[in-house]
Amino acid sequence: MTDPRLALWYKPEPMADLAASRAALLVAVAASLGCSREPSRPAPPTGRSVAGRVEPSAPPRVSASPKPTADAAAPTVPSGPCPPDMVFVDAAVCVDRFETSLVDDATGRSLSPYYPVLSQYEGYLRDQKYLAKKLERAHDAGVKPPVEFPPLEDFQRSGRFVARAVSRAGVVPNGYLTRDTAAAACRVAGKRLCTAREWRTACRGSLGTKYPYGERYQRSHCNLGRGRHPSRILFGHPSASVVDPRLNLTELDGAPLLRQTGESPVCASPWGKDAVYDMVGNLDEWVDDAKGAFLGGTYSRYTAAGCDAVVSAHPPGYFDYSTGARCCAAPESSAPGDAGASYDPRGETERAERLIDERRYAEARALLASLEPRAPGEPRLAALYARAIDRDPGFAMRAREVDEASGYDAIKHLGGGSTITLRFISGERVVGAFKPAQTRGQSDYVAEIASWRLCVLLRCAFHVPRNEPVRLRERTFDALYGRVDDDKQRAYRDKNFADLAWVEEPPGERWLFGALEDWVPNLVELPIEHVHVYRRWLLVEASGGAALGGLDTPAIDAYTSKEARGSETHLRMMKKQLRGMTRAELARELSQMLAFDFLVGNWDRFSTREAYYGTNCHVADGRLVSIDNGAAFRDAPHPQSSERIALVERFSRQFVTALRGMSESVTLRRLFPEATRAEQVKFRAFWRQRAALLTRIASLEARHGSEQVLAFP
């Protein structure tokens, strides 16, 4: 290329050090196109304007369905209190079932998905065709691209339309959207852009998995990383253009790179009998972020981040071929003007019953746990939750044997200090952390398993990864560990394996038992030791009795680099993983985690050395994570866990309700199936802690009132 203004770029995974150069390039591209990337300001409030950049004069139609269009797909069955084109997610928000398509609000006629939303197109088309010719000469020696410019109907070319977002199956979704254009189109539809937290919750489905289809990355399931950038197909170079109107018309091996909505049926985030489609891949999707962010990944970019994929290097006025959107809305039962309406959970409990009948127990529990804050005291929910636990063979299962045919390729060292911890490897990915039986008293794999089970029973808002009991024959363990042959692997073996606790079973075989914990990627240490950050959130007196509405600001704003180990890098990592989390949400999870530690006697959450702050408390994608519970369920409570409960005077109502509803004999059976004498002793210590905590909560309620003490959902 001879003209530096033509140096458009290929959009890889976000990198902080590319943000400035991209911004500069965007200015150059905008200048070369001769048009603005920012939508114009709203016109006077007449209810009409051009290019979808004005808010309607009528109030938002929160529960309105899109106006019918000639090519619209047939309506889908309504999902709970949501319109037919939306899915009821987490019993809290309605989310568009499909990626956004745009229509003219007055006529219902479709806007071309291959062009940005502009007030006029003549100059834009002229400049694009001029640039295309330059790019063809620069990159492909005059070879004509295989795709013609897409047609543009007269009504859109004139700019006399108002863009409205619709969600429908079997159409090409609209790319080339800025965040502001997408937000305006959602508002015209009576909806809004999703927050990042809402978007990720919807993407993970009711099971909370990293990908819409599960925990393990499957490259073919979603429309990702198709092998060739559309700009390479058009111009012979992947960084030639990201705004040419023909990019999303390109094909590879006879198949379009950009697929129609719902065309990847496996890439569906399940919510009961319903699902949200294409949240990973196809198009990136703008979310409501002041600085600009789009999520999910696009068909031309390789990423294994799944629902965690995010690009935050571009301002809200940016667009390219890959930038689409999806809308959210409040459910009808909580719409403005209807805040006092009662929630009827009967339809949702029927859905939970179906999930249980289909043996989708974890999904049923997730649904029921999300319903309880909206229907407190509803006995049917608690009964169904108990059924989803007791029928689940994976909840209280016996130790599963891991052999060389179990799908694991290797075992590798992981843990350092005072305990032995290993990694299970499948392919090139870590799939689990293995906490083996060991003679070191600091770690008990049975406590890891019981802690996960207890968190399920208490509907924890924070996350304890699933811990499964497993066992390995000595020869299997040696074979899998021996597949990694390096100095660190051998040194770890020589230093630690004398402390593994092998069990001799007939006929003379040795077995190693342990807990296999689901792997949680992208963990960042959250320095829970800095009590001053959150103390006033959890103490009634320190808060002055303030309502939780005063804690609706971002949680990350409470931290500085001083709390983040004095590191700006650590602070940025915390910001990324706390993204979208409010102080109220973090306070609820901290309250539950501290109460949980008191119940199980886990004294090891806090470190006494500042360099290790956060070592046993993590955050990942807007949720506290507890991956180390080997110090839990001791024979007697530890003084430190008893001291720390004094930090908590505000509790989660859902957590306390579940704790109060426990039966001693049933809870023992659920936590420690076929309990040994030692496990019965551990359980009795837990049960005494339960009584002590409930006594403390009752005393606080008598002093301050239930509304102040049971302050969190």
C-alpha positions in Angstrom: 0.0 0.0 0.0 1.3 3.5 -0.8 -1.4 5.5 1.0 -1.0 5.3 4.8 -4.6 6.1 5.3 -5.5 2.7 3.9 -3.7 0.9 6.7 -6.8 -0.7 8.2 -6.2 -3.4 10.7 -7.1 -7.0 11.5 -8.8 -7.2 14.9 -7.0 -9.8 17.1 -7.6 -10.5 20.8 -7.5 -7.2 22.8 -4.1 -6.0 24.0 -3.7 -2.9 26.1 -0.6 -1.7 24.2 -2.5 -1.7 20.9 -5.3 0.6 22.1 -3.5 3.9 21.3 -2.4 2.8 17.9 -5.8 1.5 17.0 -7.4 4.8 18.0 -4.9 6.7 15.8 -5.7 4.4 12.9 -9.4 4.8 13.4 -9.0 8.6 13.0 -7.1 8.1 9.8 -9.7 5.8 8.4 -12.5 8.1 9.4 -10.8 10.9 7.6 -10.3 8.9 4.5 -13.9 7.9 4.4 -15.1 11.5 4.7 -17.8 10.5 7.2 -18.3 10.5 11.0 -18.1 7.4 13.1 -20.2 9.0 15.9 -24.0 9.0 15.5 -25.5 12.5 15.3 -27.2 14.0 18.4 -30.9 13.4 18.8 -33.2 15.6 16.8 -36.1 17.5 18.6 -38.5 15.2 20.3 -41.0 14.6 17.5 -40.9 10.8 17.8 -39.2 10.6 14.3 -35.8 11.2 13.0 -33.3 9.6 10.7 -31.0 6.6 11.0 -32.4 5.4 14.3 -30.6 8.0 16.3 -33.5 9.5 18.2 -35.4 8.2 21.2 -39.1 7.6 20.6 -41.4 10.2 22.1 -43.6 7.4 23.5 -42.5 5.6 26.7 -40.4 2.5 26.2 -42.4 -0.6 25.2 -40.7 -3.0 27.7 -42.9 -6.0 26.9 -43.7 -5.2 23.3 -42.9 -7.7 20.6 -41.3 -6.4 17.4 -43.7 -5.2 14.7 -44.3 -7.9 12.0 -42.0 -7.8 9.0 -42.3 -9.6 5.7 -39.3 -11.8 6.3 -39.7 -12.3 10.0 -39.5 -15.7 11.5 -42.6 -17.2 13.2 -42.9 -16.1 16.8 -41.4 -18.3 19.4 -43.3 -19.5 22.5 -43.0 -16.8 25.2 -40.3 -17.6 27.8 -41.9 -16.9 31.2 -42.7 -13.2 31.7 -40.7 -12.2 28.6 -41.8 -11.3 25.0 -41.9 -14.1 22.5 -38.6 -13.1 21.0 -36.7 -13.1 24.3 -35.5 -15.7 26.8 -36.0 -15.4 30.6 -32.5 -15.6 32.0 -31.6 -16.3 35.7 -35.2 -15.4 36.7 -34.1 -11.8 36.4 -33.8 -10.4 32.9 -35.2 -11.0 29.4 -32.5 -11.5 26.7 -32.9 -11.5 22.9 -32.9 -15.1 21.7 -31.0 -14.1 18.5 -28.4 -11.5 17.5 -29.8 -8.1 16.5 -31.3 -7.4 13.1 -32.5 -3.9 12.2 -35.8 -2.8 10.7 -37.4 0.6 10.0 -39.7 1.2 13.0 -42.5 2.7 10.9 -42.6 0.2 8.0 -40.9 -2.9 9.4 -38.7 -3.1 6.3 -35.3 -4.7 6.9 -32.2 -2.6 6.9 -29.2 -4.1 5.1 -27.0 -6.0 7.5 -23.9 -5.1 5.4 -23.9 -1.3 6.0 -23.6 0.9 9.1 -26.5 3.1 10.2 -26.0 6.5 8.6 -28.0 9.6 7.9 -26.8 9.6 4.2 -25.0 7.0 2.1 -23.9 8.7 -1.1 -20.6 10.0 0.2 -20.0 6.8 2.1 -20.6 4.5 -0.9 -18.4 6.7 -3.1 -15.5 6.7 -0.6 -15.8 2.9 0.0 -15.7 2.1 -3.7 -12.7 4.4 -4.2 -10.9 2.8 -1.2 -11.7 -0.7 -2.5 -10.1 0.0 -5.9 -7.0 1.2 -4.1 -6.9 -1.8 -1.9 -7.4 -4.1 -4.9 -4.5 -2.6 -6.7 -2.3 -2.6 -3.6 -2.9 -6.2 -2.5 -4.1 -8.2 -5.5 -2.5 -6.7 -8.6 -5.9 -5.6 -10.0 -7.7 -9.0 -9.5 -11.4 -8.2 -9.1 -12.8 -9.3 -5.8 -15.4 -12.2 -6.0 -18.2 -10.2 -4.3 -20.1 -7.2 -5.6 -21.2 -4.3 -3.4 -24.5 -5.4 -1.7 -27.7 -3.5 -2.8 -29.1 -0.7 -0.7 -32.8 0.1 -0.9 -33.9 3.6 -1.6 -35.6 4.2 1.8 -32.3 3.3 3.6 -30.1 5.2 1.1 -32.2 8.3 1.8 -31.7 8.0 5.6 -35.4 8.5 6.3 -35.9 5.7 8.8 -35.7 4.9 12.4 -33.7 1.7 13.2 -35.4 -0.7 15.5 -33.8 -3.9 16.9 -35.5 -7.2 16.4 -34.6 -10.7 17.4 -35.5 -13.4 14.8 -34.2 -16.7 13.4 -32.8 -17.4 10.0 -31.6 -13.9 9.0 -28.2 -12.3 8.6 -27.6 -10.2 11.7 -26.5 -6.6 11.4 -22.8 -5.9 11.7 -21.2 -2.5 11.4 -23.0 -1.2 14.5 -21.6 1.3 16.9 -22.5 0.9 20.6 -24.6 4.1 20.4 -26.5 3.0 17.3 -27.2 -0.4 18.9 -28.4 1.2 22.1 -30.7 3.5 20.2 -32.2 0.6 18.2 -32.8 -1.3 21.4 -34.5 1.7 23.0 -36.8 2.1 20.0 -37.8 -1.6 20.5 -38.6 -0.8 24.2 -35.5 -2.6 25.3 -31.9 -1.7 26.2 -28.3 -3.0 25.7 -27.4 -5.8 28.1 -24.9 -5.1 30.9 -21.7 -7.2 30.7 -22.8 -9.2 33.7 -26.3 -10.0 32.2 -24.7 -10.9 28.9 -22.2 -13.3 30.4 -24.9 -14.9 32.7 -27.1 -15.5 29.6 -24.1 -16.9 27.6 -23.2 -19.4 30.3 -26.7 -20.9 30.5 -28.3 -22.2 33.6 -25.4 -24.5 34.3 -22.9 -21.6 34.4 -20.5 -23.2 32.0 -17.6 -21.4 30.2 -19.1 -22.1 26.8 -22.8 -22.2 25.8 -22.4 -26.0 25.2 -20.3 -26.9 28.3 -17.0 -26.6 30.0 -14.7 -28.0 27.3 -13.8 -25.9 24.2 -15.1 -27.4 21.0 -13.9 -25.4 18.0 -16.7 -26.5 15.6 -19.7 -25.8 17.9 -19.8 -22.1 17.4 -19.0 -19.9 14.4 -15.4 -19.0 15.4 -12.0 -18.9 13.8 -13.1 -19.9 10.3 -9.6 -20.1 9.0 -9.5 -17.0 6.7 -10.2 -13.4 7.3 -12.8 -11.9 4.9 -10.4 -9.1 4.0 -7.9 -11.7 2.8 -10.6 -13.2 0.6 -11.5 -9.8 -0.8 -8.1 -8.2 -1.1 -5.5 -10.8 -0.4 -4.4 -9.4 2.9 -6.1 -9.8 6.4 -5.4 -6.2 7.5 -6.6 -4.4 4.3 -10.1 -3.4 5.6 -12.5 -3.9 8.4 -15.3 -1.7 7.1 -15.8 -2.7 3.4 -19.6 -3.5 3.0 -18.8 -6.8 1.3 -16.8 -8.4 4.1 -19.8 -10.3 5.6 -20.8 -11.6 2.2 -17.6 -13.5 1.7 -17.6 -17.3 1.6 -15.1 -20.1 2.3 -15.4 -23.5 0.6 -18.8 -22.5 -0.7 -20.2 -21.6 2.8 -20.8 -18.0 4.1 -18.4 -16.9 6.8 -21.1 -15.0 8.6 -24.0 -17.4 9.4 -27.7 -16.6 9.8 -29.1 -16.4 13.3 -29.6 -19.8 14.9 -27.7 -21.6 12.2 -25.3 -23.1 14.7 -27.8 -25.0 16.9 -25.1 -26.5 19.1 -24.0 -23.0 20.0 -27.0 -22.5 22.3 -27.0 -21.3 25.9 -29.7 -23.4 27.6 -32.3 -22.0 29.9 -34.7 -24.8 30.7 -36.5 -25.7 27.6 -35.4 -22.5 25.9 -32.0 -21.2 24.7 -30.1 -18.1 23.7 -28.2 -18.6 20.4 -24.9 -17.5 19.0 -23.6 -15.6 22.0 -20.1 -17.0 21.2 -19.0 -16.4 17.6 -20.7 -15.1 14.5 -20.7 -11.4 15.5 -19.2 -9.6 18.5 -21.9 -8.0 20.6 -21.9 -4.6 22.2 -22.8 -4.3 25.9 -23.7 -1.3 28.0 -20.2 -0.1 28.9 -19.3 3.5 29.2 -15.9 3.1 27.7 -17.0 0.6 25.0 -16.8 -3.2 25.0 -18.1 -6.0 22.9 -18.2 -9.6 23.9 -18.3 -13.2 22.6 -15.9 -13.2 19.6 -16.5 -13.2 15.9 -16.3 -15.7 13.1 -12.9 -14.5 11.8 -11.0 -14.5 15.1 -9.6 -17.5 17.0 -10.4 -17.4 20.7 -11.0 -20.1 23.3 -12.3 -17.6 25.9 -15.9 -18.5 25.3 -18.3 -16.4 27.3 -15.3 -14.5 28.7 -14.2 -13.2 25.4 -14.1 -9.4 25.4 -12.7 -6.6 23.2 -12.4 -3.3 25.1 -9.9 -1.4 23.0 -12.5 0.6 21.0 -14.6 3.6 21.9 -18.5 3.5 21.7 -18.5 5.2 18.3 -16.3 2.5 16.7 -17.7 0.0 14.2 -16.5 -2.7 11.8 -17.8 -5.7 10.0 -17.9 -7.8 13.2 -19.7 -5.5 15.6 -23.3 -6.6 16.3 -25.5 -6.4 19.4 -28.3 -8.1 21.4 -30.9 -6.4 23.6 -32.1 -7.0 27.1 -35.3 -5.9 29.0 -36.9 -6.1 32.4 -39.4 -9.0 32.7 -43.0 -8.0 32.7 -43.5 -8.9 36.3 -40.8 -6.3 37.3 -41.5 -3.7 34.6 -41.7 0.0 35.6 -45.2 0.7 37.1 -45.6 -2.9 38.2 -42.9 -3.1 40.8 -45.4 -4.3 43.5 -46.7 -7.2 41.4 -46.2 -10.6 43.0 -44.1 -13.2 41.3 -45.9 -16.5 40.4 -43.3 -19.2 40.3 -45.7 -22.0 39.1 -44.5 -22.0 35.5 -40.9 -22.0 36.5 -41.3 -24.8 39.0 -42.9 -26.9 36.3 -39.9 -26.2 34.2 -37.6 -27.3 37.1 -39.7 -30.5 37.4 -39.1 -31.2 33.8 -35.4 -30.7 34.2 -35.3 -33.1 37.1 -37.3 -35.7 35.1 -34.8 -35.2 32.3 -31.9 -35.8 34.8 -30.5 -32.3 34.3 -30.1 -31.9 38.1 -27.5 -29.2 38.2 -29.5 -27.1 35.7 -32.6 -27.5 37.8 -30.8 -26.4 41.0 -29.4 -23.3 39.2 -32.9 -22.4 38.1 -34.5 -23.0 41.5 -31.7 -21.0 43.3 -32.3 -18.1 41.0 -36.1 -18.2 41.7 -35.9 -18.2 45.5 -35.0 -14.5 46.0 -38.1 -13.6 44.0 -40.4 -15.9 45.9 -39.0 -16.1 49.5 -40.6 -18.7 51.6 -42.1 -20.6 48.7 -42.1 -24.2 50.0 -42.3 -25.8 46.6 -39.0 -24.4 45.6 -37.2 -25.8 48.6 -38.8 -29.2 48.0 -37.8 -29.3 44.4 -34.3 -28.2 45.2 -34.0 -31.1 47.7 -35.2 -33.5 45.0 -32.6 -32.2 42.5 -29.9 -33.0 45.1 -31.1 -36.4 46.3 -31.8 -37.8 42.8 -28.4 -36.6 41.4 -26.0 -39.5 41.3 -23.1 -37.1 40.8 -23.8 -35.2 44.1 -22.9 -37.9 46.6 -21.2 -40.4 44.3 -18.6 -42.9 45.4 -15.0 -42.5 44.2 -14.7 -42.9 40.5 -11.8 -44.8 39.2 -9.5 -42.9 36.8 -7.6 -45.1 34.4 -5.6 -44.5 31.3 -8.7 -44.8 29.2 -10.5 -42.0 31.1 -9.6 -39.2 28.7 -6.8 -37.7 30.7 -3.4 -37.4 28.9 -1.2 -36.5 31.9 -0.9 -35.5 35.5 1.4 -32.5 36.2 2.6 -30.8 39.3 0.8 -27.7 40.5 0.8 -26.9 44.3 3.7 -25.5 46.1 3.9 -24.7 49.8 2.4 -26.8 52.5 0.1 -29.2 50.4 0.4 -31.5 47.4 -1.8 -30.4 44.5 -1.6 -31.7 40.9 -3.1 -30.9 37.5 -5.1 -33.2 35.2 -4.3 -32.5 31.6 -6.4 -33.3 28.6 -4.9 -32.4 25.2 -3.2 -29.1 25.9 -5.7 -27.9 28.5 -5.8 -28.2 32.2 -9.2 -29.7 33.1 -8.9 -30.2 36.9 -6.9 -29.7 40.1 -6.2 -33.0 41.9 -6.0 -32.8 45.7 -4.7 -36.3 46.7 -4.9 -38.0 50.1 -1.7 -37.0 52.0 -0.2 -37.3 55.4 0.2 -33.5 55.7 -2.4 -32.2 58.1 -2.9 -28.9 56.3 -5.0 -30.5 53.6 -7.9 -33.0 53.6 -9.4 -33.9 50.2 -12.6 -35.1 51.9 -13.1 -31.5 53.2 -12.8 -30.2 49.7 -15.6 -32.5 48.5 -17.8 -31.7 51.6 -17.3 -28.0 51.1 -18.6 -28.1 47.6 -21.6 -30.1 48.7 -22.3 -27.7 51.5 -22.1 -24.7 49.1 -24.7 -26.4 46.9 -27.0 -27.0 49.9 -26.7 -23.3 50.9 -27.1 -21.9 47.4 -23.8 -20.0 47.7 -23.6 -16.9 45.6 -19.8 -17.3 45.5 -18.4 -20.2 43.7 -16.9 -23.4 45.1 -15.9 -25.5 42.0 -17.3 -29.0 41.9 -15.1 -31.6 43.6 -15.5 -35.2 42.6 -14.1 -38.1 44.6 -11.7 -40.2 42.4 -9.2 -43.0 42.9 -6.2 -44.2 40.9 -4.2 -47.4 40.9 -0.5 -46.8 41.6 0.5 -47.9 38.2 -2.0 -45.6 36.5 -0.8 -42.6 38.6 2.8 -43.4 37.8 2.1 -43.7 34.1 0.1 -40.4 33.8 2.6 -38.5 35.9 5.5 -39.9 33.9 4.1 -38.5 30.7 5.6 -35.1 31.6 9.4 -35.5 31.7 11.2 -32.4 32.8 13.3 -31.3 35.8 10.4 -29.5 37.6 8.2 -32.6 37.4 10.9 -34.9 38.8 11.9 -32.4 41.5 8.2 -32.1 42.6 7.9 -35.9 42.8 11.2 -36.3 44.8 10.2 -33.6 47.3 6.5 -34.4 47.9 5.4 -37.9 46.9 6.7 -39.6 50.1 3.8 -37.8 51.8 1.1 -39.3 49.6 -1.3 -41.5 51.6 -1.7 -44.8 49.7 -4.4 -47.3 50.6 -3.7 -51.0 50.3 -6.7 -53.0 48.9 -6.9 -56.6 47.9 -5.4 -58.3 45.9 -2.3 -56.3 47.0 -3.0 -53.2 44.9 -2.2 -49.7 46.1 -4.7 -46.9 45.5 -4.5 -43.1 45.8 -7.8 -41.4 46.6 -8.4 -37.7 46.2 -10.7 -34.9 45.0 -10.7 -33.8 41.4 -11.8 -30.2 41.3 -13.1 -28.4 38.2 -10.5 -26.1 36.8 -11.3 -22.3 36.9 -9.3 -20.3 34.4 -8.4 -16.6 34.7 -8.3 -16.6 38.5 -7.1 -13.3 40.1 -6.2 -13.0 43.8 -8.7 -10.8 45.7 -7.0 -9.4 48.8 -9.7 -10.3 51.3 -7.2 -9.4 54.1 -7.8 -5.7 53.5 -10.9 -5.6 55.8 -11.1 -1.8 55.6 -12.3 -2.0 52.0 -15.5 -3.7 52.8 -16.0 -3.4 56.6 -18.7 -0.8 56.5 -20.6 -2.8 53.9 -21.1 -5.7 56.3 -21.6 -4.0 59.7 -25.0 -2.4 60.5 -23.5 0.3 62.7 -20.7 1.2 60.4 -23.1 1.5 57.5 -25.3 3.9 59.5 -28.3 1.7 58.5 -27.8 2.8 54.9 -29.9 1.0 52.3 -28.1 -1.3 49.8 -28.9 1.3 47.1 -25.9 3.1 48.3 -23.7 0.2 47.2 -24.7 0.1 43.6 -21.3 1.6 42.4 -18.7 -0.6 40.8 -16.9 -2.9 43.3 -13.5 -2.3 41.7 -13.7 1.4 42.6 -13.2 0.5 46.3 -9.7 -0.8 45.6 -6.5 1.0 44.8 -3.1 -0.4 43.7 -2.1 -0.3 47.4 -4.6 -3.1 48.1 -3.6 -4.9 44.9 -0.2 -5.7 46.4 1.0 -2.2 45.3 0.8 -3.4 41.7 -1.0 -1.5 38.9 -0.9 -4.7 36.8 -2.7 -6.7 39.6 -5.2 -3.9 39.9 -5.9 -4.0 36.2 -6.4 -7.8 36.4 -8.8 -7.4 39.3 -10.7 -4.8 37.4 -11.1 -7.2 34.5 -12.4 -10.0 36.6 -14.6 -7.7 38.8 -16.0 -6.1 35.7 -19.8 -5.4 36.1 -19.9 -6.4 39.8 -21.3 -3.8 42.2 -20.3 -3.3 45.8 -23.6 -4.7 46.9 -22.9 -7.9 45.0 -19.4 -8.2 46.3 -20.6 -7.5 49.8 -23.2 -10.3 49.6 -20.6 -12.8 48.4 -18.1 -11.7 51.1 -20.7 -12.0 53.7 -21.5 -15.6 52.6 -17.9 -16.6 52.3 -17.0 -15.4 55.8 -20.1 -17.1 57.2 -19.3 -20.3 55.3 -15.7 -20.3 56.7 -17.1 -19.9 60.2 -19.5 -22.9 59.7 -16.7 -25.2 58.4 -13.9 -23.9 60.6 -11.8 -22.9 57.6 -9.0 -20.7 59.2 -6.8 -20.5 56.0 -8.7 -17.8 54.0 -6.5 -15.0 55.3 -2.8 -14.7 55.0 -0.6 -13.1 57.6 2.0 -12.0 55.0 1.1 -9.1 52.8 3.0 -10.5 49.9 0.5 -13.5 49.9 -2.7 -11.5 50.3 -5.5 -13.0 48.2 -3.7 -16.4 47.9 -6.8 -18.2 49.2 -9.5 -15.9 47.9 -10.0 -15.3 44.2 -12.3 -13.6 41.8 -13.1 -14.7 38.2 -15.5 -13.0 35.9 -17.5 -11.1 38.5 -17.7 -13.8 41.1 -15.7 -14.7 44.2 -14.2 -18.2 43.9 -13.0 -20.5 46.8 -10.7 -23.1 45.4 -8.9 -24.1 48.7 -11.1 -25.7 51.4 -8.7 -28.4 52.5 -8.5 -26.7 55.9 -12.3 -27.0 56.4 -14.3 -29.4 58.6 -11.9 -29.8 61.5 -12.7 -31.6 64.7 -13.1 -28.3 66.5 -13.5 -24.7 65.3 -10.4 -22.6 64.8 -10.2 -19.3 66.8 -9.4 -17.3 63.7 -12.6 -18.2 61.8 -14.6 -17.4 65.0 -12.9 -14.0 65.2 -13.7 -13.1 61.6 -17.5 -13.7 61.9 -17.5 -10.5 64.0 -16.9 -8.7 60.7 -20.4 -9.8 59.5 -23.7 -8.3 60.7 -25.4 -8.2 57.3 -26.3 -11.6 55.8 -27.9 -13.1 52.7 -31.5 -14.0 53.3 -31.4 -16.9 50.9 -28.2 -18.3 52.6 -29.7 -18.0 56.1 -33.1 -19.5 55.0 -31.3 -22.5 53.6 -29.2 -22.8 56.8 -32.3 -22.6 59.0 -34.1 -25.2 57.0 -31.4 -27.9 57.4 -32.2 -31.3 59.0 -29.3 -32.8 61.0 -29.6 -36.4 59.8 -30.3 -35.5 56.2 -27.4 -33.0 56.1 -25.0 -35.6 57.5 -26.0 -38.0 54.8 -25.6 -35.4 52.1 -22.2 -34.1 53.2 -20.6 -37.4 54.3 -22.4 -40.4 52.7 -21.6 -43.6 54.7 -19.8 -41.4 57.2 -16.9 -42.8 59.1 -16.4 -42.1 62.8 -13.9 -39.4 62.1 -16.3 -37.7 59.6 -19.1 -37.9 62.2 -16.9 -36.0 64.6 -16.2 -33.3 61.9 -19.9 -33.1 61.2 -20.8 -32.5 64.9 -18.3 -29.7 65.0 -20.0 -28.1 61.9 -23.5 -28.6 63.4 -22.4 -26.7 66.6 -21.1 -23.9 64.4 -24.4 -23.8 62.6 -26.2 -23.4 66.0 -23.8 -20.6 67.1 -24.2 -18.7 63.8 -28.0 -18.9 63.9 -28.0 -17.7 67.5 -25.8 -14.7 66.5 -28.1 -13.8 63.6 -31.2 -14.0 65.8 -29.5 -11.7 68.3 -28.6 -9.2 65.6 -32.2 -9.3 64.2 -33.6 -8.6 67.7 -31.3 -5.6 68.0 -31.4 -4.1 64.5 -34.4 -5.7 62.8 -34.5 -8.4 60.1 -34.5 -5.9 57.2 -31.1 -4.5 58.4 -29.6 -7.9 59.2 -30.9 -10.0 56.3 -30.0 -7.2 53.9 -28.7 -9.2 50.9 -31.0 -11.3 48.7 
